[in-house]
Amino acid sequence: QATPPLDEKTIVQNYFNTTGFDRWRRIYGTDTVSKVQADIRLGHQQTIDTVLAWLQAEGHLKGKLFCDAGCGVGSLSIPLAQLGARVYASDISEKMVAEARDRAAAQLNGHHELILSVSDLEALRGQYHTVICLDVLIHYPDAQMAGMLAHLSSLATERLILSFAPKTPKYTLLKKIGEFFPGSSKATRAYLHSEEEIVQRLRALGWRIERNTMTKTRFYFSRLLEAVRA
Ligand code: SAM
């Protein structure tokens, strides 16, 4: 009897519980890695640092509730909790969450508020001051983007911070020839998204783009948007 083909989400989940976990744990760590991985590490850290700088500049983090959707190994959640925010972080991969828990245990103490759980984006519920989803939408095909943006939007009362790989002629071509894609994302399902479409959808959902920046190194590229209630 033929096994039915795996759905997109299960493929991504399996990847981040196996080879993807090994690769990304290293990229999001401090051990020596290949040149390409070191470049992706640098780019990703710039995205994290930009978000933390935005949040810190605004202040009043203490006690505010954040949702880090698709938190990976906690690269954003842990420093955010260190700054006094209350953080609810989740990821579809149990291995990524287990690694995030280990890192949080090593870096945080009992005064910090970070809850980590295994959950996919669709299963997220609740209301958060700010919902942040960094470098996860790359795993969502266009057809699912409208629904996912509406879902993330419904969870955020004040602010949404999203990053995605932008669909430009250059990146489309590079992806086609298999030359360039945020590192080994090419090892699993990965999609570029139109910035214009995302911005339009966010506007239609009642958001205004407050800040918009691009992080680009040789092998990493990510468009970062901060949206606030219009
Ligand atoms: N946001 C983290 C960061 O910037 O450090 C991790 C980014 S990593 C490239 C992508 C993460 O998205 C992985 O940890 C993966 O398991 C998670 N992910 C992919 N699809 C997901 C889904 N449907 N629901 C929740 N997490 C998902």
Residues whose N, C-alpha, C, O or C-beta is under 5 A from the ligand:
A	BS01	SAM	V12 F16 A69 G70 C71 G72 S75 D91 I92 S93 M96 S119 D120 L121 L134 D135 V136 H139
